[in-house]
Amino acid sequence: MSSTENKNEEVNDIQSIKNISNMELENLLLNLKIIANVKEFDKISTAYDTITIDRNDILQGTRRKMYSGDSREKTIKTIELLITRLFEITDELLEKEQTIQLKKDDVRIQITQSGYGSKDIVKESPFMDEPIATFLNITNQLSSSITGLQNLKITYLNDVTTTAKLDLVIGKIQNRINKINKLMSIKKQK
C-alpha cells in the first residue's frame, strides 16, 4: 500500500469517526444538558425523543401519569439507556481513534524503513483534534448532568430504590469521566 493510499484511508477513518451517528450523539448530549438543568423536586418526562423537565407545580403528578404515562421507573430506565448508549459511542470513538493511531504509527515505521523522512510524507490531518474535542464535550456534559441527577435524588428522597439507582448511574458517569480524562492526558503526553 502506498503512502497516498494510507493517507486516504486515514482521512476516511477520521471521517467515519466524525459520522458516528453525529445526530444521535448530539441528541444524547442535548438530553444530558436537559438533565443538568433539573432542579430539586423537578421530574423528568420521557414521553418524547428528547427528555423534558416537568417542573414542580400542583399539576406535576397528573400531567406525568395521565398524558405521558411517565413514572420514576421509566425515568430511571431512560437515563440508564441514555448513559449506556453514550458509553457505547465513546468506546467506538476510542477504538477508532486507536486504530487510526496504529495506522499512522505503521505508516511512519514503513516510511522510516524505506529511507524517506516521515515528516515530508505523513502529515497530520486537520481533523485530528476533533475526537479530543468530542471527548471534552462529552465529559463536560456528563459532569454537568451529575448536578441534575443529584437534584433528582432529592425529588425521590423517600424512594430508596430510585435514589440507589441514581447513585449507581452517577458512579458510572464519574468512572467514565475519569477514564476519558486519563486517556486524554496520555494522548497529550505522546
N, C-alpha and C positions, 0 to 999 in steps of 0.2 A: 504494500500500500504506500503510495507516495505521500509526501508531506502535505500536499494540497488536499488530497483525499482525507487525510487525518484531520486537517484544519476544518474542512467542510463538515465532517462527521461531528467534530467537537461543537461547531456552531449549531448543527441540527440538534445535538443533545441539549445544548443550552436553551434552544427554542422550546424543546419538549418540557424542560423544567418550567419555563415561563407559562406554558399552556396547560400545566397540570391543573385541570379544571379551575382556571382563574375565576370563573363566575362562582363556582362552588366555594372556593377559598374566600372570596370576597363576601359571600353570604354568611359563611361561618364567622368571619371576623366582624361583620355587621352585628350578628347575634351576640357575640362577645361584648361588643360596645354597648348594646342594649342592656345586657345583663349587668354590666359595670354601673349602669345608672339606676339600678333597683335601690330604692330607699327602704328603711325599716318599715315593716308592715305592708309593703307592696307585695304583689304576687305577679307571677309570670303567666301570660296567656300564650298557649301553644297552638291555637286554632288555625294559624296561617303558617306559610313557609318561613316567615320572619317572626321571631319572638316579639311580643309586645308586653308592655308593663301595664298591669292592672293596678292603678293607684288605689290607695286605701281610702275608701269612702263607704257610705251606707249601702250602696248597691253592689259592692265588690263581689260578695259571695253569690248573689243572684245572677249577675252577669256571667260569672265563671261557670256555673253549673247549667243554667238554662240555655244560654246562647252558644257557648263554645264547648261545653262538655269537659272543661278543664278540671283537673284535680291535682293535688300535690304529687301523686304518684306519676301522673302523666308529665308533670313539670320536671320531676327528677329524671325520668326516663329520657325526655327530650334533651336535657342538659348533658346527661351521660352520653347519649348518641352524638351530640354536637362535639363534645370533647374527644370522644373516641375517633370520630372521623377526622378531626383536626390533627390528632396524633398520627393517624394513618398517613395523612398528607405530609406532615413533617418528616415521617420516616421515608416516604417516597422521595421527597426533595433531597434529603440527606443521602440516600442511596444513589440517586442520580448525580449529585454533586461529587460524591466519592468516585463514582465511575468516570466522570469527566476528568477528575484529578489524576486517576490512574492512567487514563489515556494520554493526558498531557505529559505525565512523567515518562511513559513509554515512548512517546514521540521524541522527547528530549534525549532519552538514552539512545535511541536509534540514530538521531542526528549526530550526537557526540561520537558514537562509534564509527560513523561513516566519515568523520573528519570535518564536518561542517559546524560552524558556530551556531548553537541553538538560538542565539539572540537574533540572528538575521532571519531565520525561517519560522520559528514558533513565536507568534505574538500573542499577547494577552487579548482576549476577546473583550470588547467594550461592555458585554453583558455579565461579566464575571462577578460584579458587585451585587447584582440583583438577588441571588439566593441569600446572601448575607442580609440584605435589606428586607427580604421577605421574612427571614427568621427573626430579625429585630422587631418587625411589625407584629409577628405572631406572639413573641414573648411580651411585648408591650400590652397587647390586647388581653393575653392570658393574665398578666399581672393585674391589670385594671379590673378584670372580671371577678377577681377574688373579693374585692370590696362589696360588689353586688351580691355575691354568694354569701358573704358574712351577714349582710343585711337580710337576705332571705332566711338565714338560720334564725335570726331574731323574729321574723314573721312566724316561723314554725317552732318557736322555742319550746312549746309544750309537747311537741311530737318528737320523741327520742329517735325513732326510726328515720324520719326525714332529716333531722339535723345530723345524724350519724352518716347518712348517705351523702349529704352535702360536705361533711368533713372529709370523707373519702375522695370526693371529686376535687376538693381544694388541695388535698395532699398530692393527688395525681398531677394537678396543674403545677404545683410548686416543684415536684420532681422533674417534670418536663422542662420547666423554665431553667432549672439548674443544669439539666443535661444539655440543652441548647446553648446556654451561656458558656459551659465548659468546652463544648465543641467549637464554638466561635472563638474562644480565647486560644485554643490550639491552632485554629486556622490562621489567626492573626500572627502567631509566633512563627509560622512557616515562612 
